[in-house]
């Protein structure tokens, strides 16, 4: 497949795949938000059933929210790395360098 692509097409393919991967990584943020809503809703329902356990439920809820938020931040970090500091781009350029024809200068 790499022989069929010219150098600009191959570079465009790599950057296009990086964009798609970044979008998938950012989907983590949407799913994190849904998870945080479920955590809060379950904690509120638990406190309504057992008001005397409010302290332990609230502390456990905050730990769960912090862990869920960390997951969302990791997804954002992966997306930023893929978009702006992609480590695969230089490796890809080195891999296709032998296949790029050298145009002699006059």
DRENDO-1510 file (C-alpha; in Angstrom, 1 decimal, always signed):
<recs>
REC; n; res; u; v; w
REC; 1; UNK; +0.0; +0.0; +0.0 .
REC; 2; UNK; +2.8; +2.4; +0.7 .
REC; 3; UNK; +4.2; +2.0; -2.8 .
REC; 4; UNK; +0.8; +3.2; -4.2 .
REC; 5; UNK; +0.9; +6.4; -2.2 .
REC; 6; UNK; +3.0; +9.4; -3.1 .
REC; 7; UNK; +4.9; +11.1; -0.3 .
REC; 8; UNK; +2.3; +13.9; +0.2 .
REC; 9; UNK; -0.5; +11.4; +0.1 .
REC; 10; UNK; +1.2; +9.2; +2.7 .
REC; 11; UNK; +1.9; +12.2; +5.0 .
REC; 12; UNK; -1.8; +13.2; +4.6 .
REC; 13; UNK; -2.8; +9.7; +5.5 .
REC; 14; UNK; -0.8; +9.7; +8.7 .
REC; 15; UNK; -2.1; +13.1; +9.7 .
REC; 16; UNK; -5.7; +12.0; +8.9 .
REC; 17; UNK; -5.4; +8.9; +11.0 .
REC; 18; UNK; -4.0; +11.1; +13.9 .
REC; 19; UNK; -7.0; +13.4; +13.6 .
REC; 20; UNK; -9.4; +10.4; +13.8 .
REC; 21; UNK; -7.4; +8.9; +16.8 .
REC; 22; UNK; -7.6; +12.3; +18.6 .
REC; 23; UNK; -11.4; +12.4; +18.0 .
REC; 24; UNK; -11.7; +9.0; +19.6 .
REC; 25; UNK; -9.6; +10.0; +22.5 .
REC; 26; UNK; -11.8; +13.1; +23.0 .
REC; 27; UNK; -14.8; +10.8; +23.1 .
REC; 28; UNK; -13.5; +9.7; +26.5 .
REC; 29; UNK; -14.5; +13.2; +27.8 .
REC; 30; UNK; -18.1; +12.6; +26.8 .
REC; 31; UNK; -18.2; +9.2; +28.4 .
REC; 32; UNK; -16.5; +10.6; +31.5 .
REC; 33; UNK; -19.2; +13.2; +31.9 .
REC; 34; UNK; -21.9; +10.5; +31.7 .
REC; 35; UNK; -20.0; +8.4; +34.3 .
REC; 36; UNK; -19.7; +11.4; +36.7 .
REC; 37; UNK; -23.4; +12.0; +36.4 .
REC; 38; UNK; -24.1; +8.3; +37.3 .
REC; 39; UNK; -21.7; +8.6; +40.3 .
REC; 40; UNK; -23.5; +11.7; +41.6 .
REC; 41; UNK; -27.0; +10.3; +41.0 .
REC; 42; UNK; -26.1; +7.1; +42.8 .
REC; 43; UNK; -24.6; +9.0; +45.7 .
REC; 44; UNK; -27.6; +11.2; +46.1 .
REC; 45; UNK; -29.9; +8.2; +46.0 .
REC; 46; UNK; -27.8; +6.4; +48.6 .
REC; 47; UNK; -27.8; +9.4; +50.9 .
REC; 48; UNK; -31.6; +9.6; +50.6 .
REC; 49; UNK; -31.9; +6.0; +51.7 .
REC; 50; UNK; -29.4; +6.2; +54.5 .
REC; 51; UNK; -28.9; +9.7; +55.7 .
REC; 52; UNK; -26.7; +8.5; +58.6 .
REC; 53; UNK; -24.0; +7.3; +56.1 .
REC; 54; UNK; -23.7; +10.6; +54.5 .
REC; 55; UNK; -20.1; +11.2; +55.4 .
REC; 56; UNK; -18.7; +8.0; +54.0 .
REC; 57; UNK; -20.9; +8.1; +50.9 .
REC; 58; UNK; -19.8; +11.7; +50.2 .
REC; 59; UNK; -16.1; +11.0; +50.6 .
REC; 60; UNK; -16.4; +7.9; +48.4 .
REC; 61; UNK; -18.3; +9.9; +45.8 .
REC; 62; UNK; -15.5; +12.5; +45.7 .
REC; 63; UNK; -12.8; +9.9; +45.2 .
REC; 64; UNK; -14.8; +8.3; +42.4 .
REC; 65; UNK; -15.4; +11.8; +40.8 .
REC; 66; UNK; -11.7; +12.5; +41.0 .
REC; 67; UNK; -10.8; +9.2; +39.3 .
REC; 68; UNK; -13.4; +9.8; +36.5 .
REC; 69; UNK; -12.1; +13.3; +35.9 .
REC; 70; UNK; -8.5; +12.0; +35.7 .
REC; 71; UNK; -9.6; +9.6; +32.9 .
REC; 72; UNK; -11.1; +12.6; +31.0 .
REC; 73; UNK; -7.9; +14.6; +31.4 .
REC; 74; UNK; -5.8; +11.7; +30.2 .
REC; 75; UNK; -8.0; +11.5; +27.0 .
REC; 76; UNK; -7.5; +15.2; +26.5 .
REC; 77; UNK; -3.8; +14.8; +26.9 .
REC; 78; UNK; -3.6; +12.0; +24.4 .
REC; 79; UNK; -5.6; +14.0; +21.9 .
REC; 80; UNK; -3.3; +17.1; +22.3 .
REC; 81; UNK; -0.2; +14.9; +21.9 .
REC; 82; UNK; -1.6; +13.3; +18.7 .
REC; 83; UNK; -2.5; +16.6; +17.2 .
REC; 84; UNK; +0.5; +18.8; +18.1 .
REC; 85; UNK; +3.4; +16.6; +19.1 .
REC; 86; UNK; +2.8; +13.3; +17.3 .
REC; 87; UNK; +5.8; +11.1; +17.9 .
REC; 88; UNK; +4.8; +8.8; +15.0 .
REC; 89; UNK; +5.2; +11.5; +12.3 .
REC; 90; UNK; +9.0; +11.6; +12.5 .
REC; 91; UNK; +9.3; +7.8; +12.6 .
REC; 92; UNK; +7.0; +7.7; +9.5 .
REC; 93; UNK; +9.1; +10.2; +7.7 .
REC; 94; UNK; +12.2; +8.2; +8.4 .
REC; 95; UNK; +10.5; +5.0; +7.2 .
REC; 96; UNK; +9.4; +6.5; +3.8 .
REC; 97; UNK; +12.6; +8.5; +3.2 .
REC; 98; UNK; +14.2; +5.8; +1.0 .
REC; 99; UNK; +11.1; +5.8; -1.2 .
REC; 100; UNK; +11.0; +9.5; -1.8 .
REC; 101; UNK; +12.8; +10.3; -5.1 .
REC; 102; UNK; +15.5; +12.8; -5.0 .
REC; 103; UNK; +15.2; +15.6; -7.6 .
REC; 104; UNK; +18.6; +16.8; -8.7 .
REC; 105; UNK; +19.1; +20.5; -8.7 .
REC; 106; UNK; +20.4; +22.1; -11.9 .
</recs>
